[in-house]
């Protein structure tokens, strides 16, 4: 798995934590952004590009039990 795929998969796993938490489609992205402390635009961008390298350490601390962290990049 290359670094770009790793970052994309990491964000997909983070988003999976919020499935079902926000039942309404309208405003879901904004609600996830508030929970993660990022902008709604970042949620859209990160769905495509993955978590930026500079943010990986933060997400490792915030979500230490994600399976993706066991994979080296």
C-alpha positions in Angstrom: 0.0 0.0 0.0 1.5 3.3 -1.0 1.3 6.4 1.1 -1.6 8.0 -0.7 -3.7 4.8 -0.4 -2.8 4.6 3.2 -4.0 8.2 3.9 -7.2 7.6 2.0 -7.9 4.3 3.8 -7.2 6.0 7.2 -9.8 8.7 6.5 -12.4 6.1 5.4 -11.8 4.3 8.7 -12.2 7.5 10.7 -15.5 8.3 8.8 -16.7 4.8 9.4 -16.7 5.7 13.1 -19.5 8.2 12.4 -21.8 6.0 10.4 -25.2 6.1 11.8 -24.3 8.8 14.3 -25.7 11.6 12.1 -28.9 10.3 10.7 -29.8 13.2 8.4 -28.0 13.5 5.1 -28.4 17.2 5.1 -25.7 18.7 7.4 -24.0 15.3 7.9 -20.7 16.6 6.4 -20.8 19.7 8.6 -21.5 17.6 11.7 -18.5 15.3 11.0 -16.3 18.4 10.4 -17.3 19.8 13.8 -16.6 16.5 15.5 -13.1 16.3 13.8 -12.3 20.0 14.2 -11.9 20.6 10.5 -13.9 22.5 7.9 -16.7 20.8 5.8 -14.5 21.6 2.8 -11.7 19.6 4.3 -14.1 16.6 4.7 -14.9 16.7 1.0 -11.2 17.1 0.0 -10.0 14.4 2.4 -12.5 11.9 1.0 -10.6 12.2 -2.3 -7.0 12.8 -1.1 -6.9 11.2 2.3 -5.6 12.7 5.6 -2.7 15.1 5.0 0.6 13.8 6.2 0.9 16.6 8.8 -2.4 15.5 10.4 -1.6 11.7 10.7 -0.1 12.0 14.2 -3.1 13.8 15.5 -5.5 11.2 14.1 -3.3 8.4 15.5 -3.8 10.0 19.0 -7.5 10.7 18.5 -8.3 7.3 17.1 -5.6 4.9 18.4 -7.6 1.7 17.9 -8.0 2.0 14.1 -6.8 -1.1 12.3 -5.0 1.1 9.6 -2.4 2.2 12.1 -1.0 -1.4 12.3 -0.1 -1.1 8.6 3.2 0.6 8.0 3.5 3.4 5.4 
